[in-house]
Amino acid sequence: MGTWLGIRVNVHWSVAVVAVFLGSSLAGAVGWTAATIGVVGFLVSILVHEFAHALTARHYDVETESIQLWALGGIARLKSESPSARAEGWIAAAGPLASFGLAFVFAGVWWSAGAREFDGPIAAIVVWLAIVNAILAAFNLLPGAPLDGGRIVKAVRWSQHGSRYRAAREAGRAGTALAWLLTGVGFLMLVRSDGGLWMMVIGLFVLVNAQVEIRAAELGERLEGITVGDLTWYGVAQAGPDMDADSMLWQRARLGNVGGVVVTDATGGPQGLVLEDQLWNVPAEERPWVLLSQLMVPLDGITRASPDEPITSVLPRLDPRRPAVTVWRDERMVGLISPERLLDRLRPAQR
């Protein structure tokens, strides 16, 4: 959806499914016009919630990589960890506070329009949006990771005993207990034919992500003190876009231990990255005709970091499909962490 306030906004295809489902449910009661307004208002409400996180993070010098809407809400992907327990708490609390604010705004619109005189489908949608935002805020404040309430638990415990990773594990365990509670309640509702399927789905989502939080905290504790520069291979090979895969493999020595090549444009500026595995995956008979420019992953699609950045702050930003890291200093690419080099360092910590 473009860049808003300096933050890239993405929409997952599952949002369309939820929008159709939600619109169909509302249309039976208020008609399609009011239902469409309701769906748009709902999605905008989620965006406001996520932008509240992102802008509060910016206040604490934590930049946001992107905001993504998907089936179960939204995600503000921060580029680094919060610098303090105070920052962690306020960044987490900003979203629910924004949702409560929207609930009051919608309720105020209904009230200021004369309450009983402001009647009909649009009035019903305004009231619905007020209720939905209040529920969204209250649900996100439940005390367990990965919900905002879990982040607040982490911030409080971090401020009490001073350990970020111990606090994250405690929030993750609280999230695990909360997830089983949600899943159990959803199952009982399903058995009693009172719905409950969405409650179970949300419970399972919370469960999986709470376990991820716990394991990430354990891994981060073992990797504490290691910087991006410690794992970086400096001086990555470069090649023009007209180089073919076969010729590049003949010049494998240029790839070095990093096992990759940066594809440059006509002026020598870096454009994308091709890893050695990608070259070998091209069938041998086709390699002379496949150019690096056809294989490369654009650099803006690969995790970017600075040499002094802790490796623990980079891990949450990794794309599992291409877990490489390009390393930059003063807006100039100076090196690369290949997937193999990263995994070689992560495996002992995971064990």
RODO-2510 file (C-alpha; in nm, 4 decimals, decimal comma):
residues 351
     n   res          X          Y          Z
     1     m     0,0000     0,0000     0,0000
     2     g     0,3048     0,2280    -0,0241
     3     t     0,4974     0,4165     0,2418
     4     w     0,3105     0,6175     0,5062
     5     l     0,4990     0,8407     0,7537
     6     g     0,8186     0,6737     0,6363
     7     i     0,6900     0,3201     0,7072
     8     r     0,6114     0,0624     0,4378
     9     v     0,2583    -0,0791     0,4684
    10     n     0,1843    -0,4260     0,3280
    11     v    -0,1416    -0,6205     0,3042
    12     h    -0,1479    -1,0016     0,3042
    13     w    -0,3978    -1,1754     0,0741
    14     s    -0,5773    -1,3229     0,3763
    15     v    -0,7124    -0,9743     0,4556
    16     a    -0,9349    -1,0009     0,1465
    17     v    -1,0835    -1,3276     0,2779
    18     v    -1,1545    -1,1755     0,6190
    19     a    -1,2967    -0,8586     0,4584
    20     v    -1,5417    -1,0599     0,2476
    21     f    -1,6418    -1,2775     0,5436
    22     l    -1,6841    -0,9764     0,7746
    23     g    -1,8666    -0,7727     0,5098
    24     s    -2,1084    -1,0572     0,4394
    25     s    -2,1841    -1,0936     0,8101
    26     l    -2,2516    -0,7218     0,8530
    27     a    -2,4450    -0,6801     0,5287
    28     g    -2,7253    -0,9061     0,6514
    29     a    -2,7985    -0,6606     0,9306
    30     v    -2,7101    -0,3160     0,7885
    31     g    -2,6810    -0,3563     0,4096
    32     w    -2,3752    -0,3573     0,1860
    33     t    -2,3057     0,0174     0,1919
    34     a    -2,2851     0,0376     0,5698
    35     a    -2,1048    -0,3005     0,5804
    36     t    -1,8365    -0,1717     0,3415
    37     i    -1,7893     0,1364     0,5598
    38     g    -1,7617    -0,0936     0,8605
    39     v    -1,4958    -0,3166     0,7003
    40     v    -1,2882    -0,0166     0,5888
    41     g    -1,3240     0,1385     0,9347
    42     f    -1,2145    -0,1886     1,0946
    43     l    -0,9002    -0,2142     0,8787
    44     v    -0,8171     0,1519     0,9373
    45     s    -0,8566     0,0925     1,3114
    46     i    -0,5983    -0,1875     1,2960
    47     l    -0,3621     0,0387     1,1012
    48     v    -0,4006     0,3124     1,3632
    49     h    -0,3227     0,0547     1,6342
    50     e    -0,0032    -0,0540     1,4559
    51     f     0,1053     0,3006     1,3689
    52     a     0,0720     0,3874     1,7377
    53     h     0,3279     0,1134     1,8114
    54     a     0,5543     0,2299     1,5285
    55     l     0,5487     0,6019     1,6085
    56     t     0,6045     0,5395     1,9791
    57     a     0,8978     0,3145     1,8866
    58     r     1,0364     0,5976     1,6712
    59     h     1,0198     0,8240     1,9776
    60     y     1,2601     0,5801     2,1461
    61     d     1,4892     0,5676     1,8364
    62     v     1,3589     0,2275     1,7255
    63     e     1,2691     0,2305     1,3573
    64     t     0,9934     0,0192     1,2031
    65     e     1,0745    -0,1938     0,8992
    66     s     0,7117    -0,2372     0,7911
    67     i     0,3522    -0,2747     0,9017
    68     q     0,1582    -0,5709     0,7672
    69     l    -0,2132    -0,6388     0,7810
    70     w    -0,3163    -1,0037     0,7769
    71     a    -0,6024    -1,2318     0,8783
    72     l    -0,5585    -1,2018     1,2553
    73     g    -0,4827    -0,8289     1,2705
    74     g    -0,1611    -0,6407     1,2104
    75     i     0,2108    -0,6592     1,2830
    76     a     0,4547    -0,3696     1,3225
    77     r     0,7976    -0,5174     1,2457
    78     l     1,0559    -0,3215     1,4456
    79     k     1,4152    -0,3092     1,3228
    80     s     1,5692    -0,3511     1,6676
    81     e     1,4923    -0,4375     2,0281
    82     s     1,3657    -0,1740     2,2694
    83     p     1,6559     0,0040     2,4411
    84     s     1,5000    -0,0108     2,7887
    85     a     1,2159    -0,1607     2,9909
    86     r     1,0428     0,1775     2,9883
    87     a     1,0555     0,1921     2,6087
    88     e     0,9325    -0,1669     2,5821
    89     g     0,6347    -0,0895     2,8025
    90     w     0,5263     0,2298     2,6274
    91     i     0,5724     0,0856     2,2773
    92     a     0,3518    -0,2087     2,3773
    93     a     0,0907     0,0063     2,5511
    94     a     0,0611     0,2542     2,2617
    95     g    -0,1468     0,0195     2,0451
    96     p    -0,4212    -0,0598     2,2984
    97     l    -0,4300     0,3071     2,4064
    98     a    -0,4882     0,4076     2,0433
    99     s    -0,7657     0,1479     2,0106
   100     f    -0,9323     0,2710     2,3299
   101     g    -0,9023     0,6236     2,1897
   102     l    -1,0770     0,5196     1,8678
   103     a    -1,3508     0,3503     2,0721
   104     f    -1,4139     0,6781     2,2539
   105     v    -1,4061     0,8720     1,9250
   106     f    -1,6653     0,6481     1,7600
   107     a    -1,8788     0,6493     2,0738
   108     g    -1,8462     1,0273     2,0850
   109     v    -1,9551     1,0603     1,7217
   110     w    -2,2656     0,8552     1,7958
   111     w    -2,3395     1,0483     2,1146
   112     s    -2,2782     1,3963     1,9695
   113     a    -2,5072     1,3157     1,6754
   114     g    -2,7967     1,2891     1,9154
   115     a    -2,7820     0,9230     2,0191
   116     r    -3,1434     0,8183     1,9599
   117     e    -3,1928     1,0629     1,6695
   118     f    -2,8804     0,9256     1,4985
   119     d    -3,0350     0,5984     1,3922
   120     g    -3,0091     0,3585     1,0994
   121     p    -2,7355     0,1425     0,9406
   122     i    -2,4565     0,4029     0,9618
   123     a    -2,5296     0,4653     1,3300
   124     a    -2,5194     0,0896     1,3903
   125     i    -2,1772     0,0665     1,2209
   126     v    -2,0411     0,3575     1,4256
   127     v    -2,1499     0,1832     1,7465
   128     w    -2,0075    -0,1461     1,6174
   129     l    -1,6695     0,0177     1,5462
   130     a    -1,6656     0,1632     1,8978
   131     i    -1,7322    -0,1799     2,0487
   132     v    -1,4832    -0,3574     1,8204
   133     n    -1,2014    -0,1142     1,9064
   134     a    -1,2735    -0,1520     2,2774
   135     i    -1,2620    -0,5320     2,2415
   136     l    -0,9428    -0,5102     2,0318
   137     a    -0,7745    -0,2998     2,3008
   138     a    -0,8917    -0,5207     2,5872
   139     f    -0,7913    -0,8446     2,4114
   140     n    -0,4440    -0,7115     2,3286
   141     l    -0,3928    -0,6248     2,6952
   142     l    -0,4271    -0,9892     2,8013
   143     p    -0,1049    -1,0689     2,9940
   144     g     0,0855    -1,3033     2,7679
   145     a     0,3276    -1,2871     2,4746
   146     p     0,2970    -1,2192     2,1844
   147     l     0,0059    -0,9877     2,2753
   148     d     0,0718    -0,6300     2,3812
   149     g    -0,0175    -0,7253     2,7378
   150     g     0,2621    -0,9808     2,7245
   151     r     0,5047    -0,7080     2,6168
   152     i     0,3930    -0,5022     2,9145
   153     v     0,4519    -0,8028     3,1428
   154     k     0,7994    -0,8315     2,9907
   155     a     0,8666    -0,4615     3,0504
   156     v     0,7517    -0,4790     3,4148
   157     r     0,9549    -0,7899     3,4933
   158     w     1,2571    -0,6505     3,3052
   159     s     1,2445    -0,3351     3,5193
   160     q     1,2187    -0,5471     3,8358
   161     h     1,5084    -0,7885     3,7901
   162     g     1,7056    -0,6259     3,5065
   163     s     1,7219    -0,9209     3,2650
   164     r     1,5621    -0,8691     2,9238
   165     y     1,5829    -1,2366     2,8309
   166     r     1,4484    -1,3702     3,1598
   167     a     1,1575    -1,1255     3,1303
   168     a     1,0886    -1,2430     2,7739
   169     r     1,0782    -1,6066     2,8892
   170     e     0,8376    -1,5162     3,1692
   171     a     0,6097    -1,3327     2,9249
   172     g     0,6293    -1,6331     2,6917
   173     r     0,5265    -1,8731     2,9676
   174     a     0,2359    -1,6443     3,0566
   175     g     0,1407    -1,6460     2,6864
   176     t     0,1513    -2,0264     2,6802
   177     a    -0,0897    -2,0482     2,9751
   178     l    -0,3160    -1,7882     2,8154
   179     a    -0,3124    -1,9763     2,4853
   180     w    -0,4248    -2,3025     2,6444
   181     l    -0,7023    -2,1139     2,8238
   182     l    -0,8244    -1,9538     2,4995
   183     t    -0,8057    -2,2837     2,3117
   184     g    -0,9930    -2,4666     2,5895
   185     v    -1,2680    -2,2046     2,6060
   186     g    -1,2985    -2,2125     2,2267
   187     f    -1,3268    -2,5926     2,2288
   188     l    -1,6006    -2,5866     2,4946
   189     m    -1,7894    -2,3246     2,2931
   190     l    -1,7537    -2,5410     1,9821
   191     v    -1,8852    -2,8485     2,1634
   192     r    -2,1845    -2,6484     2,2861
   193     s    -2,2484    -2,5168     1,9329
   194     d    -2,1772    -2,1588     2,0449
   195     g    -1,9090    -2,0979     1,7840
   196     g    -1,5598    -2,0938     1,9288
   197     l    -1,3605    -2,1841     1,6156
   198     w    -1,1985    -1,8396     1,5914
   199     m    -1,1185    -1,8538     1,9641
   200     m    -0,9354    -2,1829     1,9089
   201     v    -0,7470    -2,0449     1,6066
   202     i    -0,6371    -1,7391     1,8042
   203     g    -0,5401    -1,9600     2,0985
   204     l    -0,3208    -2,1779     1,8760
   205     f    -0,1663    -1,8672     1,7178
   206     v    -0,0802    -1,7297     2,0636
   207     l     0,0576    -2,0707     2,1693
   208     v     0,2943    -2,1025     1,8718
   209     n     0,4222    -1,7476     1,9040
   210     a     0,4626    -1,7710     2,2817
   211     q     0,6881    -2,0735     2,2288
   212     v     0,8818    -1,8786     1,9652
   213     e     0,9276    -1,5941     2,2175
   214     i     1,0673    -1,8361     2,4766
   215     r     1,3118    -1,9986     2,2333
   216     a     1,4176    -1,6615     2,0896
   217     a     1,4929    -1,5386     2,4422
   218     e     1,7036    -1,8479     2,5168
   219     l     1,8894    -1,8115     2,1890
   220     g     1,9394    -1,4380     2,2379
   221     e     2,0872    -1,4943     2,5826
   222     r     2,3456    -1,7340     2,4396
   223     l     2,4347    -1,4958     2,1546
   224     e     2,4568    -1,1844     2,3713
   225     g     2,7684    -0,9804     2,2935
   226     i     2,8065    -1,1054     1,9355
   227     t     2,7757    -0,8312     1,6738
   228     v     2,6930    -0,8422     1,3049
   229     g     3,0540    -0,7489     1,2304
   230     d     3,1783    -1,0634     1,4083
   231     l     3,0041    -1,2808     1,1466
   232     t     3,0482    -1,0596     0,8401
   233     w     3,2520    -1,1569     0,5363
   234     y     3,3943    -0,8330     0,4012
   235     g     3,4756    -0,7714     0,0361
   236     v     3,1942    -0,9565    -0,1403
   237     a     3,2469    -1,0409    -0,5095
   238     q     3,0638    -0,8281    -0,7647
   239     a     2,9479    -0,8989    -1,1185
   240     g     2,7503    -0,7188    -1,3852
   241     p     2,3906    -0,8113    -1,4706
   242     d     2,4977    -0,9671    -1,8037
   243     m     2,7113    -1,2344    -1,6346
   244     d     2,5579    -1,5804    -1,6815
   245     a     2,5309    -1,8550    -1,4196
   246     d     2,7702    -2,0896    -1,6017
   247     s     3,0486    -1,8309    -1,6227
   248     m     3,0014    -1,7385    -1,2588
   249     l     3,0404    -2,1011    -1,1507
   250     w     3,3591    -2,1272    -1,3599
   251     q     3,4866    -1,8365    -1,1529
   252     r     3,3825    -1,9877    -0,8210
   253     a     3,7026    -1,8704    -0,6540
   254     r     3,5624    -1,5164    -0,6753
   255     l     3,2708    -1,6165    -0,4560
   256     g     3,5001    -1,6821    -0,1599
   257     n     3,3808    -1,8422     0,1611
   258     v     3,0712    -1,6239     0,1589
   259     g     2,9330    -1,8183    -0,1381
   260     g     2,7587    -1,5270    -0,3058
   261     v     2,7948    -1,2451    -0,5535
   262     v     2,6482    -0,8949    -0,5574
   263     v     2,4936    -0,8001    -0,8915
   264     t     2,5650    -0,4394    -0,9892
   265     d     2,4017    -0,2043    -1,2387
   266     a     2,5733    -0,0184    -1,5245
   267     t     2,7150     0,2397    -1,2824
   268     g     2,8525    -0,0211    -1,0406
   269     g     2,5837     0,0287    -0,7755
   270     p     2,4676    -0,2870    -0,5911
   271     q     2,1275    -0,4101    -0,7064
   272     g     2,0810    -0,7661    -0,5861
   273     l     2,2376    -1,0811    -0,4456
   274     v     2,2869    -1,4280    -0,5932
   275     l     2,3958    -1,7108    -0,3625
   276     e     2,6019    -2,0049    -0,4859
   277     d     2,3170    -2,2475    -0,4126
   278     q     2,1004    -2,0564    -0,6595
   279     l     2,3637    -2,1019    -0,9286
   280     w     2,3886    -2,4775    -0,8733
   281     n     2,0104    -2,5114    -0,8734
   282     v     1,9958    -2,4026    -1,2373
   283     p     2,0059    -2,7132    -1,4652
   284     a     2,3536    -2,7472    -1,6209
   285     e     2,2272    -2,7205    -1,9789
   286     e     2,0495    -2,3921    -1,9009
   287     r     2,3248    -2,2152    -1,7069
   288     p     2,4900    -2,0441    -2,0089
   289     w     2,1586    -1,8770    -2,0898
   290     v     2,0503    -1,7729    -1,7394
   291     l     2,1777    -1,4305    -1,6328
   292     l     2,2558    -1,3252    -1,2777
   293     s     1,9997    -1,0474    -1,3134
   294     q     1,7322    -1,3186    -1,3549
   295     l     1,8427    -1,5027    -1,0405
   296     m     1,9184    -1,2146    -0,8072
   297     v     1,7106    -1,1225    -0,5050
   298     p     1,6826    -0,7400    -0,4875
   299     l     1,8780    -0,5997    -0,1931
   300     d     1,5681    -0,4386    -0,0453
   301     g     1,4285    -0,7924    -0,0052
   302     i     1,7220    -0,9027     0,2131
   303     t     1,7745    -0,8172     0,5785
   304     r     2,0036    -0,5183     0,6214
   305     a     2,2213    -0,4391     0,9255
   306     s     2,5207    -0,2377     1,0420
   307     p     2,8452    -0,4000     1,1676
   308     d     2,8008    -0,2733     1,5251
   309     e     2,4447    -0,4031     1,5593
   310     p     2,3920    -0,7008     1,7965
   311     i     2,3147    -1,0165     1,6029
   312     t     2,0222    -1,0801     1,8395
   313     s     1,8427    -0,7699     1,7069
   314     v     1,8820    -0,8947     1,3478
   315     l     1,7397    -1,2449     1,3954
   316     p     1,3729    -1,1373     1,4287
   317     r     1,4008    -0,9507     1,0956
   318     l     1,5344    -1,2456     0,8968
   319     d     1,3307    -1,3791     0,6082
   320     p     1,3403    -1,7604     0,6490
   321     r     1,3278    -1,7999     0,2695
   322     r     1,6578    -1,6105     0,2311
   323     p     1,8299    -1,5835     0,5715
   324     a     2,1206    -1,3729     0,4484
   325     v     2,2222    -1,0338     0,5919
   326     t     2,3722    -0,7500     0,3916
   327     v     2,6034    -0,5327     0,6015
   328     w     2,6157    -0,1565     0,5457
   329     r     2,8242     0,1308     0,6769
   330     d     2,7531     0,4943     0,5825
   331     e     2,4997     0,3856     0,3170
   332     r     2,7608     0,1654     0,1497
   333     m     2,7432    -0,2137     0,1396
   334     v     3,0638    -0,3480     0,2943
   335     g     2,9949    -0,7168     0,3498
   336     l     2,7572    -1,0080     0,3812
   337     i     2,6569    -1,2801     0,6253
   338     s     2,5627    -1,5848     0,4239
   339     p     2,2926    -1,8275     0,5430
   340     e     2,5576    -2,0962     0,5966
   341     r     2,7792    -1,8720     0,8083
   342     l     2,4826    -1,7601     1,0162
   343     l     2,3541    -2,1132     1,0708
   344     d     2,7014    -2,2350     1,1657
   345     r     2,6991    -1,9838     1,4499
   346     l     2,3370    -2,0440     1,5507
   347     r     2,3506    -2,4254     1,5732
   348     p     2,5827    -2,4419     1,8789
   349     a     2,3709    -2,1777     2,0558
   350     q     2,0523    -2,3703     1,9771
   351     r     2,2034    -2,6914     2,1156
***
